[in-house]
Amino acid sequence: MRKPRYSSLQRSSPVIRRDFLKAVGTMSAVAAGRIVLGVPALAEEKSEPKGAPEVETNLADFMKVRRGHHAIPGAFPGKVVQVTNPKSLEGDRVDARVVAGMVEAGITALTGTGMKKSFKLLFEPGDVVGIKINPVGGPLIQSKPEVVEALIAWLEGNGLPRRNIVIWDRFDDMLREAGYTPERFPGIRIESLQTMVEEGKSFRNEKGEHVSASRFDRDAYYFARGTRERASRGTRMTSTT
């Protein structure tokens, strides 16, 4: 079996990917009183499996783009911090004050310094910072707005304008249902890639057109062309993504 090219956590780790949310260069989530913070590491595969087919991609074009000072893997590759406080949840109610303290504890444990210096290690005042949330699985499993509010307070307190902060995910209706609205986050940009026709929750309108087509940048994409053997049938397939 082919190994994954990149891995953020060892398979033996008790913390699995869905336990945390990537946000503002760290990952954070609150569920059952737990917040996890970290930065993903890139561990490139050293060798291809013997006999693996050649695959053509456009990754070489991506690698030509100049990397900024804060580019992945970041200042703390592979380091994960877990913060637990049972007082953060009382039934379905989140204690925002406790959560804010957990976010601070996680950030400072990750960086080994105070909140102001931590900001300088990860961001600059002119940056545009995206907070990727997970709105699925509410009300308990989704990314809690209280965590995001604590992150925004930290960013704004260190000179980042609210207009430079973007909360985003794939679907606009899921963002709203999870509590990510302009009313709760005034001045913060809330962006989604896709929307649906309200009647029937369809991706396409009555003409069969994709309703979110205008939101896609068709000049920026990843492709992979290659072949794979299907031993059971003895046939060869070509795939393009």
N, C-alpha and C positions, 0 to 999 in steps of 0.2 A: 504493500500500500504506500502510495506517495505521501510523504510528510508535508504538512503545510509550510509554505515559504516563510511566513511570519507568525510569531506567537507572542502574545503579551503575558501569558502566565504558563508555568509548567503545569502539565496535566495532574500532577500530584498535589497541587495547591488546593487547600480547602476552600478558597475563594474562587468561584467560577464567574465567567464573564457577565452573565445576566444579573449578578449581585451588585454590579456597580455601573454608574452612568458616566460617560465621558463628558466633562464640562470644563470650560475655561482652562484647558491644558491639564486639568486633573480629572479624575473620575469620582463621582459622588452619587450616593443613593441613600435613601432612608427607608428601611423596611424592618419592622419588628425592633425598632430602636437601634439600628446599626447604620453607620455611615462608613463607606470605604472610599479612600482617596488614593490616587496613584497616577503614574505616567506610563503608557505602554512602551515596551522595549521592542526593538526590531532585531530578530535573530535570523539572519539570512541562511538559508539552507546551503551547506557546503558542497554537496554533490547531488547530481541527478541520479535517479534510480537507473540501474543498468538496462539498456535497451529502450529507454524512454524516447518517445518521438520528439522531433524538433517542433517547437511552438513559436510562431511569429507573433510578436506583440508590438505595441507602440510605447513600451515603458522607457525606451531609450530617449524618446522625446521628453518625457516627464523628468528624467534624470538630468537633462540639460538646464532645467529651470534653476536659477540661483536660489540657494537655500538661505533663509534668514537666520538671524541669531537664535531665535527661539524655535527653530524647526524641529520636527520629530527626529530623534527620540527624546529631545528635551534635556533639561538639566539633571533629571533623576531617572534615567532609563531603568525600567524593571522594578522600581521600588513601589511597594503598595503599603498603605497605612489603613488600618481598620480601627474605627472608633465606635464603641458601644455604650449606650446609655438607655436603660429600660424606661427612664422617665420621659423620653422623647415622644412616646406614644401612650396615650390613655384611651384604650379602646380604639376608635377610629379617629380620634382627635390628636393632631400633632401640636406639640408645644414648641412654638417658634423660637422662644428664648433658649430652650435647651438645645434645639437643633443648631442655632447660631453658634453656641459654644462648642458643639461637636465639630462644626465646619472649621472653626478657628483651630481647635485642637488637632484636627487632621492635617490642615495646611501647614501648621508650624512643625508638626512631627515629620511631615514629608520633606520640608526644606531645611529643618534644623535651625530656623531663625524666626524672628517676629513677623507679624503680618505685613508691615510696610516693606521690609526687606524681601519678604517672600514675593510680593507683587513685582518688585524690580527684577527678581530672578526669572519671572515668567512672562511679564508683559512690559509694555511701554505706554505712556499716557495717550499716544496717538493711535494705538492699535484699535482695530475693530474685533471684538471678542464674541465668538459664537458659543452659546450654551446649548448643547445638543441634549434634549430631554427625551424621555420615553413615556408617552402618554397612555400606553397600553396596560391593561390590568388594574385599572382603578377600582375602588379607591385605595387599596392597600399596596399594590405592587408598583404603581406608576411612580415616576419621579415627582416628589412632593414639591409644590410651589414654595414651601417654607425653606427648603434647601436652596432653591434658586434665588429667593429673596436675600438669603444670607450671603450668597456669592455676589449678587449685584451690589449689596451694601459695601462689601469689601472692595470691589472694583471701583465703584463710584467714590468711595472714601479715599482712594489713592489717585484721584484725578482723572479717571476714565469717564467721559461724558456718557450719559444714559443713551443718547442717540447712537453711540458706538457699540452698544450691547444688543445682541440679536439672540432671541430664543427661537429655536427652530426644530422642526421635525418634518416628516413626510406629508401628513394629511392635516388640513386646516380644521376640519370638524373634530378630529381627535384632540388637537390642541385646545380647542374651546371646551370640550367636554372634560378635559383634565384640569381646567381652571386657568389656563394660560390665555388671558384676555387683556385687551388694552385697559379695561377698567381696573384690573388688579395690578397691572404692570405699566402704569402711565409713563410715556416717554421712551419705553423700551420697544425695539422693533421685534415683532412676532411674525415669523416667516414660515411658510410651508412650500413644499415643492409641488404638491398636487391638491386638487380640489375635486369634488364630485357634484354631479347634478343632484340637487336636493331630492327631487322626486325619483324614488327608486335607488338612490345612492349609486348611480352609475358613473363610470369613467368617461362615457361618451354621451354626446347630445343626440337629439332626434335625427340629426344628419349622419350619425356614425362617426363624428369627429371627436378626437380626444380633447376633452375640455381643458386640459392643462398643457397642451402642446406649446403654447407661447412661453411657458416658464422654463423650458429645456434649452440649454445651450448646445446646439447641434454641432458646433465646432470643437467642443471639448468632450471627448469620450475615450473609453478604453476598449481595445479590441484584442482578441486572442484567436489565432487561427492555427489549427493543428490537426493531428489525426490520432485516433485511438483504435486499438484492435478489440473487436468483440469476439472473444474466444469461443463463446457458445455457438455463434453462427458463422464464424470464420469470415466476417465481413469487416470492412474498414469504413469508418464514419469521419466526416469532416465537420467541425463545428466552428461557429463564429459567435462571439459575444460582443 
